[in-house]
Amino acid sequence: MKTILTVIRKELLDTLRDKRTLITAILLPMLLIPVLMFGVTKLQSSILKKEQTKDIKIAIYQAPESFANYLQDESIEIVEGLDIEDAKAAVENDSIDAVLEFAPDFQANVDQMKSGTINLNYKTTELMLYKRISGKIEVFKTDILQDRVKQLNITTEAINPVVIQQNDMASSKERLGKIFGGFLPYMFIIMCFSGCMYPALDLITGEKEKGTIETLLTVPASRFNILLGKMLTIAFVGLFSAIMIILGLFISLKLFPDIPAEFLTAINGVISVKFVLMMFAMLIPLSVFFAGVLSALVVRANSFKEAQSIVTPLTFVVLIPAMLAMLPGIDLTWKTVWIPILNIALATKEIIAETIEMKYFFVIVVSLIIFALLSVIYSHKQFSKENMVLK
C-alpha cells in the first residue's frame, strides 16, 4: 500500500505540473456549464428578439377586404404585383417570406357558417414566422366567431362544449429531470472521460516515449503496484473533472438569477448530500473503468501522437450511449441497467427526478464495479508484457 501511495504522490505531482491537464481537468469543467448557460441564454434571447421584430414580406391572394386591417404592422410589408406561382417561387428563393392564399370560396363558406380555408406557404426554417402570421389570423378568426355568436344569438360556451384543463401532476423535480437530467450526466461522463484521457497519455505513453518508465520499473515495487498507482491517479483526475461540473453548476446558479424560481428551488433541492453521494457511488467506479481501459490502450503506443490516434475514436464510443439517454422512450429498465455509461446517464435523470428505484441503483453500482475490476485486470495483462511497456 505504501508503494502505491508513493506512486500516486509522484504521478499527481507530475500531473499538476502539466498545464494542459490542469486546463482540461479543472478549469474547463468548472467554466463549461456557466459559459454554456450564458451563451445559450444570450443566443436564444437574441435570436427570438430578432425573429419577433424583423421585417417580413407577405403576398396575399383572394383575401377578404377586411383582412388587410389585421396585418397593419410596421414590420409587415404586403407584396403586390406577383401572380401566385411567382410568389411561391419567391418564397423558395427567399425574396419574400410567406404567401397567404385564401380559397376561392372562403368568404362564401364563412357567410354560410362553414369553414374557410387559408393556405400558408412558408419555410419552417423561419423560426417565428408561423407564430407571427398565425397570431394575426387567430385575431381575424376570433372576430368571425364573435359575429357568428351574435347572429345565432348564442353564447360562446354553446359552440365550445368541452374545455380541457391541464393539471400537471409531475413535480418540479420530475420536470427538471426530463429537461435537465439528460444534459447533466452527459457533461459528467464526457468530462470524466476527458479528465482520464490526458493524464493517461502523459503518465504512460509520455513516460514510455521519454524512456523514464524503464527507470521506474527498476525500483523495488511490483509492476502491478506501479500500474495501480498510475491508474488511481488517472481515475482521480477524471473524478475531479466531474466534480468540477457540480461546482460549475453552483456557479451558474449564482450568476444567473433569471432562472425561474420554481426550477431554481428544484435545482437547489437536487444538489443535496444524497445526490452527491449517489453520483460519487457511480462516478468512482466509472473513472476507474475509464482509467483501466485507457491505460490498456495507450500502453500499446510508442509515441504521444500514436496514443492520441488510438484513444480519440474511443470518445465517440463514450458519446453515443450518453447521447442515447437524452432520447425519449429510453428508460432505466433491467435491460439498460447493465449497459455502462448509458445506465449512469439514465440513473442520473431518475435521481434528479427523485424517481430512482434503489434496486436499479444497486445493480448499476455493482455492474460498474465489475467493469472497473475487469478493466484493471485487462490493463495489468497489457502492462505485464515487455513488448508493450518497453519501446
N, C-alpha and C positions, 0 to 999 in steps of 0.2 A: 504493500500500500504506500509506503514511504517513497518507493521508486516512482510509482505512478504520479504521486503528488509533485515530486521533483520535476518530472517530465512536463506535467501540466503547468507548473510555475514557469519553467523555461519557455514553453511554447506560447503561453499567454504574453510574456514579455516581448517575444519576437512578433507576435500578432499585433500588440498595441503599438509597436513601432512602425507598423505598416499603415501609411496614410490612406491607401486605397481601401483597406479593410475597415478602418475607422469610419470612413465616409459611408461605405456600403452597409456596415452593420449597426452604426449608431446614428449618424447624422441624417442619412437618407430616410430610414424608417420613422424617425421621430418627426421629421418635417413633412413626410409624404401625405398623411391624411389632412393636416391643416392646409397644405398647399393645394391638394386636390379639392377639398371642400371650398376653399376660397375661389379657386379657378373655376370650378363648375358652377358655383353660385353666381359669380360675376358674369360668366359667359352666358348662362341661361337667362339671367336678367337682361343682359344686353341684347340677346337675340330676340327675346319676347318683346322688349320695348321697340326694337327696330321693326319687327314684323307687324306690331299693332299700329304703328304710326306711319309706316312708309306709304308713299303714293301708289295707288293701284289703278289700272286701266281696265274698264269693263265694257264690252259690247252687249247691247240688249236688243232682242228681236221679239216683235209681236206682243209687247207688254202693254197692259192697260195704261192709259194716260196718267192715272193717279199714282202708278208705281214709281215714277220718277221722283216724286216728293220724298220717298223713303230712302233715296240714295243721295240726298243733299248732304254732302260731307266734303270738306276741303281736301281730304286725302283720296277721294274717289273721282276719277275722270271718266266720263261717258264717251266712248269712241263711236263715231258715226262715219258713214260713207263706205263701209265694208259689207259685202254680202256675207251670208252665214258661213260659207265654206272658206272664204278668205279669212274670216275672223277666227275660225277654228285653227287654220294653218298658222295664224299669227300667234295663237296660244302656244302651239308646238314650237314656234321659233322664238318664244319669249318676247315678242313685240308688244303683246297685251297680256293681261293676267287671267282673264276669265271671259266666258261668253254665257250670258243668260238667255236661254231660248224658251219662250213661253209657247205652249202648244196652241195650234190654231183655234181650238175650241175652248181655250182656257176661260175666257170671260163668259161664254155661253154656259159652261159647266158650273161656274161659280154662281151665276144668276139663277140656275136651276137647282141650287143647293147640292151640287155634286162637287167632286174633287177636280181641281185644275192641276195640270202638270207643268212643272218648270224643270228644264234640263240645265244643269250647271256643268259647264265644261271648263275644267281647270287642271292644273298639275298638283298632285298630292304632295309634291316636294316643297310646295309653298306652305309653310307650317301653319300660319294663322289665317290664310286666305279664306278657307271654307268657313271658319268661325266668324270672320268679319262679315262675309256676304250672307251667310245663313242667318246671322243676327238681324240683318235688315229685313230679310224675307220673313222671319218669325214675327216681327212687328206688323208687317203687311198682313200676315195670316191671322194674327190676333184681332186686327181691326175688322177683317172679313167675318170672323167668328162672332164678334160682338154685334155686327149688323144683322147676322142671321138670328141671334138670340132675340133681338128687338123685333124682327119681322115675325118670328114664330111665337113671340110673347111667352117665352120660357126662360128659365134660369140657366146659368152656366152649368150648374150641377146636373141638369137634366141631360145634357149632352156629354157629360163626363161622369158616368155612373160609378167608376172604380178609381179610387185614389190609392196608390201604393205608398206606404210609409216605410222607409227603410230603417230598421233598428239593428245597428251593427253590434253583434254580441261578442266580437273579438275585443280583447283587452288592448290597451295601447302597446303593451309589450309584445303581444302576438302580431300586431300590425307592424311594429318595429322589426320583429324577427323576419317577416316576409320582405320588407323593404330593404332593411339594412343588414339583415342576417346573412345574405349571400355574399355581400361585398366584404364584410369584415373578415370572415375566415379566409377568403381569397387572399387578402393582404397578409394575414398571419402566415399562411402557408408559403406564399411567394417570398416574403421577407426571411422566413426561417430557412428556406432552401438557399437563397442567395447569400444569407449570412454564413451558411455552412460551406458554400462553394468556394469562396475566395480564400479562406484560411486553409481549406483542404488543398487547393492548388499550391499555396505558399509553403505549408508545413510538410508536405510530402513530395510533390513534384519539384517544388522550388529547392528543397534540400537535396533531392536526388540530382537535379541539374547542376547545382553548385558543388556537389561532392561531399557535403557536410554530413549527409546521412550515414556515410561509411564510418565516419569518426564516431557518430552517435551509437552505432551498433557495436563498437568495441568496448563500451562501458559495461560494468558488471550488472547488467539488467537483462531480463529475458526480452525477446523480441515482442512477445505479447504485451508485456507491461509498457514498452515503448509505444507500440501501436495504440494501446488503450489510452495512454496519456494524450497522444495526439488526437485521437477520436473524441475524447471527452472535451478537449479544448475546442475542437471544431463544433461539437454539439453545443457547448456553452455559448459560443459566439452566435450560432444560429438561433438559440433560445433567446439570447439577449436582444437580437434583432426583432423578434416577435414581441418582446416586452416593450420595445420602443414604440411599437404600433399602438399599444394601450396608452402609453404616455402621450403619443401624438393625438389620440382621441380626447384625452383630458385637455390638452392644449386647445384643440378645436372647440370644445365646449366653452372654454373661457374666452376665446377670440371671436366667436360668432354668436352674439346674443339674439340674433334674429331667428334662431331655431325656434319653431313652435313650442310653446310652453309644455304642451302635453307630451311631445316627443322628448323634450329636454328632461322632463321628470322621469320618463320611461328609461332613457339612456342612463341617467344617474342611478336609477334603481337597478339597472342591469349590471353596471360596473360595480359590483359588490365583491365582498370577500369570497362568497360562494362561487361567483362567476370566475374570478381569478384562479381559485384553486382547481376548479374543473378544467379550465383551459390549460393550466400547468400540467395537470394529470395526463392530458393528451399531447401537449407540445413537447414535453420532456422526452418520451419515447420516440416521437416523430423526429426530433432533432438528432437523436442517437441513430435512428434509422437512416436519415439523410447522411449523417457523418460516416456511417458504415459503408453505404453504397458508394458515396463519392470517394472515400478512401480506397476502396477496392478498384475503382475505375481509374483514378488519377495515378495510382502506383504503376500502372501499365505504361504510362507515358514517360519519355525520356527528356521532354522539354516542356516548359510552361505553355508554349503555344500549342503543342500537341495535346496537352491535357485539356486546354480550353476547347479544342475541337471535339474532344470526347464528351465533355460534360454539357456543352451548350445544347445539343439536341435533347438532353435529359430535361431541360427546362420545360419543353413542350409536353413531355410525359407528365410532369407535375401540374402544368397548367390545365390540361384537359379535364381531369376529374374535379379540380377545383372549380372550373367553369360550369361543369355539368350540374353542380349543386345549385346553381342560380336558375336552372331551367324549371318551369312549372311541371308538376307531376312527378318529380323525382324526390321521394321522401325517404326517411330513415325507416328501413324495414330489416327483416332478418337476412335479406339478400345483400343490401347495400352496407350493412353494418360491418361486413368483413373486408370491404374494399378500402385499402389505405388511401389517405388524403380525402377521398370522397366522403368517407364516414366522419372525418373531423369537420368538414365543411357543413354537412347536414346536421351533425350534432350541435355545432355552434349556433345554427339557426334555431334549433329546438331549445337550447339553453337560454338564448336571448328571449324567446317567446315564453319561457318557463313551462314548456310542454314536454320536456325530455323525459323519457321513461328510463329509470335507473338501470333496468336490465340491459337496455341497449348501450347505455353509457359504460357499464361494467364490461360488456363484451368488447366494445371499441378499445378501451384501455388495455385489456388483456391481449387483444389481437395486435395492437401497436407494440406492446412489449415483446410479443413473439416475433414480429417482423424486425424489431430492433435487434434482438438476440441473433436472429438469422443473419442479419447484415453484418454484425460483429464477427460471427463465425466465418462468413464468406470473405470478409476483409482480411481476417487473420490468415486464412488459407493463401490468399494472394500475397500477403506481406511475408509469408514464410518461404516463398520461392525466391531463390537467389537471383534468378534472371529477371525477376520483377523489380526487386529493390535496388540492385546494382546496375549501373549503366554498362 
